[in-house]
Amino acid sequence: MITLEQLISAWKTTPTLHQFQPPATESEIEKVESALNARLPPVFRELYRFSNGLALSGGQLTVHPLFENNATGSVETGSLLSMSDQLRE
């Protein structure tokens, strides 16, 4: 079975196919976990510590960022946190 570490290494060898974001900080991960009232699985935490959102294979697979704050400080749509709110409704 391939590990996330091996996947990340493979993704890094083909940067023209993939778009990565800066990593999420531990405080950002904890903020989202607090808002969700749940701890993210370890593999998700590892993925977000690598890249807080990414697009693989030219955008064919997207991992949304934990959250995106707009100028007013509210959480924008398209993030993990906003999508979890939509699922609850």
PyRosetta script that sets phi, psi and omega in degrees:
from pyrosetta import init, pose_from_sequence

init()
pose = pose_from_sequence("MITLEQLISAWKTTPTLHQFQPPATESEIEKVESALNARLPPVFRELYRFSNGLALSGGQLTVHPLFENNATGSVETGSLLSMSDQLRE")
pose.set_psi(1, 134.8)
pose.set_omega(1, -179.2)
pose.set_phi(2, -80.0)
pose.set_psi(2, 143.0)
pose.set_omega(2, -179.7)
pose.set_phi(3, -95.9)
pose.set_psi(3, 164.4)
pose.set_omega(3, 176.5)
pose.set_phi(4, -61.9)
pose.set_psi(4, -38.1)
pose.set_omega(4, 178.2)
pose.set_phi(5, -59.2)
pose.set_psi(5, -41.6)
pose.set_omega(5, 178.0)
pose.set_phi(6, -66.9)
pose.set_psi(6, -39.9)
pose.set_omega(6, 177.4)
pose.set_phi(7, -61.7)
pose.set_psi(7, -47.0)
pose.set_omega(7, -179.9)
pose.set_phi(8, -59.9)
pose.set_psi(8, -42.8)
pose.set_omega(8, 177.4)
pose.set_phi(9, -59.8)
pose.set_psi(9, -42.8)
pose.set_omega(9, 178.9)
pose.set_phi(10, -66.5)
pose.set_psi(10, -42.1)
pose.set_omega(10, 179.0)
pose.set_phi(11, -60.2)
pose.set_psi(11, -38.8)
pose.set_omega(11, -178.3)
pose.set_phi(12, -66.4)
pose.set_psi(12, -22.6)
pose.set_omega(12, -179.6)
pose.set_phi(13, -78.2)
pose.set_psi(13, -13.5)
pose.set_omega(13, 179.8)
pose.set_phi(14, -129.0)
pose.set_psi(14, 62.9)
pose.set_omega(14, -174.3)
pose.set_phi(15, -64.4)
pose.set_psi(15, -21.4)
pose.set_omega(15, 179.8)
pose.set_phi(16, -72.3)
pose.set_psi(16, -19.5)
pose.set_omega(16, 178.4)
pose.set_phi(17, -89.6)
pose.set_psi(17, -16.8)
pose.set_omega(17, -170.8)
pose.set_phi(18, -128.3)
pose.set_psi(18, 146.5)
pose.set_omega(18, 175.9)
pose.set_phi(19, -118.3)
pose.set_psi(19, 125.8)
pose.set_omega(19, -179.3)
pose.set_phi(20, -114.5)
pose.set_psi(20, 151.1)
pose.set_omega(20, 175.5)
pose.set_phi(21, -106.8)
pose.set_psi(21, 165.5)
pose.set_omega(21, 174.1)
pose.set_phi(22, -59.6)
pose.set_psi(22, 152.4)
pose.set_omega(22, -178.2)
pose.set_phi(23, -66.8)
pose.set_psi(23, 153.2)
pose.set_omega(23, 172.8)
pose.set_phi(24, -77.5)
pose.set_psi(24, 145.2)
pose.set_omega(24, 175.8)
pose.set_phi(25, -83.7)
pose.set_psi(25, 163.1)
pose.set_omega(25, 177.3)
pose.set_phi(26, -60.4)
pose.set_psi(26, -37.2)
pose.set_omega(26, 179.5)
pose.set_phi(27, -67.5)
pose.set_psi(27, -34.3)
pose.set_omega(27, 176.4)
pose.set_phi(28, -66.9)
pose.set_psi(28, -42.2)
pose.set_omega(28, 178.0)
pose.set_phi(29, -61.8)
pose.set_psi(29, -45.5)
pose.set_omega(29, 179.8)
pose.set_phi(30, -64.3)
pose.set_psi(30, -36.3)
pose.set_omega(30, 178.1)
pose.set_phi(31, -61.8)
pose.set_psi(31, -44.8)
pose.set_omega(31, 179.6)
pose.set_phi(32, -67.9)
pose.set_psi(32, -42.5)
pose.set_omega(32, 178.3)
pose.set_phi(33, -60.3)
pose.set_psi(33, -39.4)
pose.set_omega(33, 178.3)
pose.set_phi(34, -65.1)
pose.set_psi(34, -43.7)
pose.set_omega(34, 179.4)
pose.set_phi(35, -65.5)
pose.set_psi(35, -35.1)
pose.set_omega(35, 179.0)
pose.set_phi(36, -81.8)
pose.set_psi(36, -15.0)
pose.set_omega(36, -175.2)
pose.set_phi(37, 57.9)
pose.set_psi(37, 39.9)
pose.set_omega(37, -179.8)
pose.set_phi(38, -159.7)
pose.set_psi(38, 149.2)
pose.set_omega(38, 175.8)
pose.set_phi(39, -88.7)
pose.set_psi(39, 135.0)
pose.set_omega(39, 176.4)
pose.set_phi(40, -68.4)
pose.set_psi(40, 146.7)
pose.set_omega(40, 175.9)
pose.set_phi(41, -60.1)
pose.set_psi(41, 149.8)
pose.set_omega(41, -177.6)
pose.set_phi(42, -52.2)
pose.set_psi(42, -39.2)
pose.set_omega(42, -178.7)
pose.set_phi(43, -67.3)
pose.set_psi(43, -33.9)
pose.set_omega(43, 176.2)
pose.set_phi(44, -68.7)
pose.set_psi(44, -42.3)
pose.set_omega(44, 178.7)
pose.set_phi(45, -59.7)
pose.set_psi(45, -43.1)
pose.set_omega(45, 179.1)
pose.set_phi(46, -63.7)
pose.set_psi(46, -42.6)
pose.set_omega(46, 179.6)
pose.set_phi(47, -63.0)
pose.set_psi(47, -45.5)
pose.set_omega(47, -179.9)
pose.set_phi(48, -69.8)
pose.set_psi(48, -27.2)
pose.set_omega(48, 174.5)
pose.set_phi(49, -71.5)
pose.set_psi(49, -23.2)
pose.set_omega(49, 174.8)
pose.set_phi(50, -81.1)
pose.set_psi(50, -47.8)
pose.set_omega(50, -177.2)
pose.set_phi(51, -154.4)
pose.set_psi(51, 123.5)
pose.set_omega(51, 179.6)
pose.set_phi(52, -83.8)
pose.set_psi(52, 72.0)
pose.set_omega(52, -175.7)
pose.set_phi(53, 104.7)
pose.set_psi(53, 139.7)
pose.set_omega(53, 178.6)
pose.set_phi(54, -159.3)
pose.set_psi(54, 159.0)
pose.set_omega(54, 176.3)
pose.set_phi(55, -125.4)
pose.set_psi(55, 121.7)
pose.set_omega(55, -177.7)
pose.set_phi(56, -106.8)
pose.set_psi(56, 153.4)
pose.set_omega(56, 176.9)
pose.set_phi(57, 51.3)
pose.set_psi(57, 51.8)
pose.set_omega(57, 177.2)
pose.set_phi(58, 66.3)
pose.set_psi(58, 26.8)
pose.set_omega(58, 178.6)
pose.set_phi(59, 93.4)
pose.set_psi(59, 4.2)
pose.set_omega(59, 179.7)
pose.set_phi(60, -67.6)
pose.set_psi(60, -27.0)
pose.set_omega(60, 177.0)
pose.set_phi(61, -131.9)
pose.set_psi(61, 123.3)
pose.set_omega(61, -178.1)
pose.set_phi(62, -119.1)
pose.set_psi(62, 133.4)
pose.set_omega(62, 170.3)
pose.set_phi(63, -109.8)
pose.set_psi(63, 114.2)
pose.set_omega(63, -175.2)
pose.set_phi(64, -71.9)
pose.set_psi(64, 150.2)
pose.set_omega(64, 176.9)
pose.set_phi(65, -65.0)
pose.set_psi(65, 161.6)
pose.set_omega(65, 179.4)
pose.set_phi(66, -58.9)
pose.set_psi(66, -48.0)
pose.set_omega(66, 176.6)
pose.set_phi(67, -161.6)
pose.set_psi(67, 158.3)
pose.set_omega(67, 175.5)
pose.set_phi(68, -132.3)
pose.set_psi(68, 125.1)
pose.set_omega(68, 178.0)
pose.set_phi(69, -96.1)
pose.set_psi(69, 134.8)
pose.set_omega(69, 175.3)
pose.set_phi(70, -91.6)
pose.set_psi(70, -174.4)
pose.set_omega(70, -175.5)
pose.set_phi(71, -61.6)
pose.set_psi(71, -26.1)
pose.set_omega(71, -179.0)
pose.set_phi(72, -86.7)
pose.set_psi(72, -5.9)
pose.set_omega(72, 178.8)
pose.set_phi(73, 89.9)
pose.set_psi(73, -0.1)
pose.set_omega(73, 179.1)
pose.set_phi(74, -88.2)
pose.set_psi(74, 158.5)
pose.set_omega(74, -178.4)
pose.set_phi(75, -77.8)
pose.set_psi(75, 129.1)
pose.set_omega(75, -179.7)
pose.set_phi(76, -87.2)
pose.set_psi(76, 159.5)
pose.set_omega(76, 176.0)
pose.set_phi(77, -68.8)
pose.set_psi(77, 161.4)
pose.set_omega(77, 179.3)
pose.set_phi(78, 92.1)
pose.set_psi(78, 2.8)
pose.set_omega(78, 178.2)
pose.set_phi(79, -108.7)
pose.set_psi(79, 162.9)
pose.set_omega(79, 178.5)
pose.set_phi(80, -56.5)
pose.set_psi(80, -43.1)
pose.set_omega(80, -178.3)
pose.set_phi(81, -65.9)
pose.set_psi(81, -44.1)
pose.set_omega(81, -179.6)
pose.set_phi(82, -69.1)
pose.set_psi(82, -34.7)
pose.set_omega(82, 179.0)
pose.set_phi(83, -69.0)
pose.set_psi(83, -34.1)
pose.set_omega(83, 178.1)
pose.set_phi(84, -66.8)
pose.set_psi(84, -35.1)
pose.set_omega(84, 176.6)
pose.set_phi(85, -65.1)
pose.set_psi(85, -40.1)
pose.set_omega(85, 179.9)
pose.set_phi(86, -65.2)
pose.set_psi(86, -37.4)
pose.set_omega(86, 179.6)
pose.set_phi(87, -67.0)
pose.set_psi(87, -30.4)
pose.set_omega(87, -179.9)
pose.set_phi(88, -73.2)
pose.set_psi(88, -24.9)
pose.set_omega(88, -175.9)
pose.set_phi(89, -75.5)
pose.dump_pdb("model.pdb")
